[in-house]
Amino acid sequence: MNNQQFLKLLFITGGTLTLAGALCKPLNVAYAPYIFSTGAALLIIYQLKSAFDNKSADTRQRRLGASGFLSSVALGLAGYFMFTGTKYWVLMLLIYALSTLFLSFRGGAAKQ
């Protein structure tokens, strides 16, 4: 398995687990924070690998990758807030979603 396939698998698995954990939390499933945190950790690893493995990228792409990694840290905080029982995990998830949406449009502009 090459690096691109591994990153794709990491992203899909992390996203699926994060989504499943976020959907289970309002249903008061006891193990929802564990599912969410596992997915969040996989997404953080994905962002870390994709941001800092590509040495041939220009400065703009590296900066976008670093911004993506920093926004994925919000997922880690969301997992922490899930374990503490506060509702701030929703806010952290919203921050991650909005920053990822913004960065996805910024990343696509480089290909034009």
ABEGO torsion letter per residue (X at the ends): XBAAAAAAAAAAAAAAAAAAAAAAAAAGBAAAAAAAAAAAAAAAAAAAAAAAABAABBAAAAAAAAAAAAAAAAAAAAAAAAAAGBAAAAAAAAAAAAAAAAAAAAAAAAAX
